[in-house]
């Protein structure tokens, strides 16, 4: 248990040191929890809004195989784009909401 807590402290310290000074304001009161620190940064920088998803969908639908690109590289770009879309969805996101968003993109 002590080793686990030591790793948590290291992770929290690493996060604190790696972010820019201006970003440390988001860590007030949670400096001892790397999970909460990461969630605070995510809440600020990865906002799960329709506009962000619109851009992510647009990026996905714009992917084309480049002339010298391997099929695996193309698949990797598609998977990366798909993962980005999933990360931008709130956990309560429904198919009905997806339908509405896709209709608004038309």
C-alpha positions as CSV (number, residue, x, y, z in Angstrom):
1,X,0.0,0.0,0.0
2,X,2.9,2.4,0.8
3,X,4.4,1.7,-2.6
4,X,1.1,2.5,-4.3
5,X,0.7,5.8,-2.4
6,X,4.3,6.7,-3.3
7,X,3.5,6.1,-6.9
8,X,0.4,8.3,-6.6
9,X,2.5,11.1,-5.0
10,X,5.1,10.8,-7.8
11,X,2.3,10.9,-10.5
12,X,0.8,14.0,-8.8
13,X,4.2,15.7,-8.6
14,X,5.0,14.9,-12.2
15,X,1.6,16.3,-13.4
16,X,2.1,19.4,-11.3
17,X,5.6,20.0,-12.7
18,X,4.7,19.3,-16.3
19,X,1.9,21.7,-16.7
20,X,2.5,25.4,-17.4
21,X,2.4,27.8,-14.4
22,X,-0.9,29.2,-15.6
23,X,-2.6,25.8,-15.6
24,X,-1.7,25.0,-12.0
25,X,-4.6,27.1,-10.9
26,X,-6.9,24.1,-11.7
27,X,-5.1,22.0,-9.1
28,X,-6.1,23.9,-6.1
29,X,-7.1,21.5,-3.3
30,X,-6.4,18.4,-5.3
31,X,-2.6,18.3,-5.6
32,X,-2.5,15.0,-3.8
33,X,-4.7,13.2,-6.4
34,X,-3.3,12.6,-9.9
35,X,-6.7,11.3,-11.1
36,X,-8.5,14.4,-9.9
37,X,-5.7,16.6,-11.4
38,X,-6.1,14.9,-14.8
39,X,-9.9,15.2,-14.6
40,X,-9.6,18.9,-13.8
41,X,-7.3,19.4,-16.9
42,X,-9.7,17.4,-19.0
43,X,-12.7,19.4,-17.9
44,X,-11.0,22.6,-18.9
45,X,-9.3,21.5,-22.2
46,X,-11.6,18.8,-23.6
47,X,-15.0,20.2,-23.5
48,X,-17.6,17.7,-24.5
49,X,-19.8,20.1,-26.6
50,X,-21.6,19.7,-29.9
51,X,-19.3,22.1,-31.7
52,X,-16.2,20.1,-30.7
53,X,-17.9,16.9,-31.9
54,X,-18.9,18.5,-35.1
55,X,-15.2,19.3,-35.9
56,X,-14.3,15.8,-34.9
57,X,-16.9,14.3,-37.2
58,X,-15.8,16.6,-40.0
59,X,-12.2,15.4,-39.5
60,X,-13.3,11.8,-39.7
61,X,-15.4,12.3,-42.8
62,X,-12.6,14.2,-44.5
63,X,-10.1,11.3,-44.2
64,X,-8.8,10.1,-47.5
65,X,-6.0,7.7,-48.3
66,X,-2.9,9.5,-49.2
67,X,-1.0,8.5,-52.4
68,X,2.0,6.9,-50.7
69,X,0.1,5.9,-47.5
70,X,-0.2,2.3,-46.4
71,X,-3.6,0.8,-45.6
72,X,-2.5,0.3,-42.0
73,X,-1.6,4.0,-41.6
74,X,-5.0,4.9,-43.0
75,X,-6.7,2.6,-40.6
76,X,-4.7,4.1,-37.7
77,X,-5.9,7.6,-38.7
78,X,-9.5,6.5,-38.8
79,X,-9.2,4.8,-35.4
80,X,-7.6,7.8,-33.9
81,X,-10.3,10.1,-35.3
82,X,-13.0,7.7,-34.0
83,X,-11.4,7.6,-30.5
84,X,-11.4,11.4,-30.5
85,X,-15.1,11.5,-31.2
86,X,-15.8,9.0,-28.4
87,X,-13.8,11.0,-26.0
88,X,-15.8,14.1,-26.8
89,X,-19.2,12.4,-26.1
90,X,-20.7,12.7,-22.6
91,X,-21.4,9.3,-21.0
92,X,-25.1,9.9,-21.3
93,X,-24.9,10.5,-25.1
94,X,-27.7,8.7,-27.0
95,X,-28.3,7.6,-30.6
96,X,-31.1,10.2,-30.8
97,X,-28.6,12.9,-29.9
98,X,-26.2,11.6,-32.5
99,X,-29.0,11.7,-35.1
100,X,-29.8,15.3,-34.2
101,X,-26.1,16.3,-34.4
102,X,-25.6,14.6,-37.7
103,X,-28.8,16.2,-39.1
104,X,-27.5,19.6,-38.1
105,X,-24.2,18.9,-40.0
106,X,-26.1,18.5,-43.3
